[in-house]
Amino acid sequence: MNPEQLSAHAEECEAKAETAHDPKVRMRYRDLAAQWRKLARQHEEIESARLMLTAARAFRRGGSLPADQPVYRSNRLIRKARKRRGSAAPRSAR
């Protein structure tokens, strides 16, 4: 499942909560919606971390990422790798 699908489940639970007559059932649906949203956030965080690792590994090998692949917070990792290698510029610029 992707974050959009997880968020859709959350919306379905919210809609069911609005139509529930029993307050306990309404509360359970809202709790389920919150859990689906939390899953969606966790999925996005994991994907962001995966992309950072991909960027760091590509840099360590002296390569680069495809132009269409987003790099989130990998700049700090790249600077650290350059410092370890003793270079301020990527290999392609040398």
TIVO-241265 format. One record per residue (C-alpha): x negated, y, z negated; residue in one letter. Coordinates in steps of 0.25 Angstrom, whole numbers, padded with zeros to 4 digits, always signed. Each point is the difference from the previous one (the first is absolute). Layout:
residues N
+-------+-------+-------+----+
:  east : north :    up : aa :
+-------+-------+-------+----+
:     X :     Y :     Z :  a :
...
+-------+-------+-------+----+
//
This chain:
residues 94
+-------+-------+-------+----+
:  east : north :    up : aa :
+-------+-------+-------+----+
: +0000 : +0000 : +0000 :  m :
: -0005 : +0014 : +0003 :  n :
: +0003 : +0013 : -0009 :  p :
: +0012 : +0004 : +0009 :  e :
: +0007 : -0014 : -0002 :  q :
: -0003 : +0001 : -0015 :  l :
: +0006 : +0014 : -0001 :  s :
: +0012 : -0005 : +0008 :  a :
: +0003 : -0010 : -0011 :  h :
: -0001 : +0011 : -0010 :  a :
: +0010 : +0008 : +0007 :  e :
: +0009 : -0012 : +0001 :  e :
: -0001 : -0002 : -0015 :  c :
: +0003 : +0015 : -0002 :  e :
: +0012 : -0001 : +0008 :  a :
: +0005 : -0012 : -0007 :  k :
: -0002 : +0007 : -0013 :  a :
: +0009 : +0011 : +0004 :  e :
: +0011 : -0009 : +0003 :  t :
: -0001 : -0009 : -0012 :  a :
: +0010 : +0002 : -0011 :  h :
: -0007 : -0007 : -0011 :  d :
: -0010 : +0009 : -0007 :  p :
: -0010 : -0012 : -0002 :  k :
: +0001 : -0004 : +0014 :  v :
: -0002 : +0014 : +0005 :  r :
: -0013 : +0001 : -0009 :  m :
: -0005 : -0013 : +0005 :  r :
: +0001 : +0004 : +0014 :  y :
: -0007 : +0013 : -0003 :  r :
: -0011 : -0008 : -0007 :  d :
: -0001 : -0008 : +0013 :  l :
: -0001 : +0012 : +0009 :  a :
: -0011 : +0005 : -0009 :  a :
: -0008 : -0013 : +0001 :  q :
: +0002 : +0000 : +0015 :  w :
: -0006 : +0014 : +0001 :  r :
: -0011 : -0004 : -0009 :  k :
: -0003 : -0011 : +0009 :  l :
: +0000 : +0009 : +0012 :  a :
: -0010 : +0010 : -0007 :  r :
: -0009 : -0012 : -0004 :  q :
: +0000 : -0005 : +0015 :  h :
: -0004 : +0014 : +0005 :  e :
: -0012 : +0001 : -0011 :  e :
: -0005 : -0014 : +0004 :  i :
: +0000 : +0003 : +0015 :  e :
: -0007 : +0013 : -0003 :  s :
: -0011 : -0007 : -0008 :  a :
: -0001 : -0010 : +0011 :  r :
: -0002 : +0011 : +0010 :  l :
: -0011 : +0006 : -0009 :  m :
: -0007 : -0013 : -0001 :  l :
: +0000 : -0002 : +0015 :  t :
: -0006 : +0014 : +0002 :  a :
: -0011 : -0003 : -0010 :  a :
: -0003 : -0013 : +0006 :  r :
: +0000 : +0006 : +0014 :  a :
: -0010 : +0011 : -0005 :  f :
: -0009 : -0010 : -0006 :  r :
: -0001 : -0008 : +0013 :  r :
: -0004 : +0013 : +0007 :  g :
: +0013 : +0000 : +0008 :  g :
: +0012 : +0009 : +0000 :  s :
: +0015 : -0001 : -0001 :  l :
: +0010 : +0000 : +0011 :  p :
: +0005 : +0014 : +0003 :  a :
: +0014 : -0004 : -0003 :  d :
: -0003 : -0007 : -0014 :  q :
: +0003 : +0010 : -0012 :  p :
: -0011 : +0001 : -0010 :  v :
: +0006 : +0005 : -0013 :  y :
: -0010 : +0002 : -0012 :  r :
: -0012 : -0006 : +0006 :  s :
: -0008 : +0012 : +0002 :  n :
: -0006 : -0001 : -0014 :  r :
: -0004 : -0015 : +0003 :  l :
: -0006 : +0005 : +0013 :  i :
: -0008 : +0010 : -0007 :  r :
: -0005 : -0010 : -0011 :  k :
: -0004 : -0009 : +0011 :  a :
: -0008 : +0010 : +0008 :  r :
: -0007 : +0004 : -0013 :  k :
: -0004 : -0014 : -0003 :  r :
: -0006 : -0001 : +0015 :  r :
: -0007 : +0013 : -0002 :  g :
: +0007 : +0007 : +0012 :  s :
: +0010 : +0011 : +0000 :  a :
: +0004 : -0003 : +0015 :  a :
: +0007 : -0012 : +0005 :  p :
: -0009 : -0009 : +0009 :  r :
: +0006 : +0004 : +0013 :  s :
: -0004 : +0015 : -0003 :  a :
: -0015 : -0004 : -0002 :  r :
+-------+-------+-------+----+
//
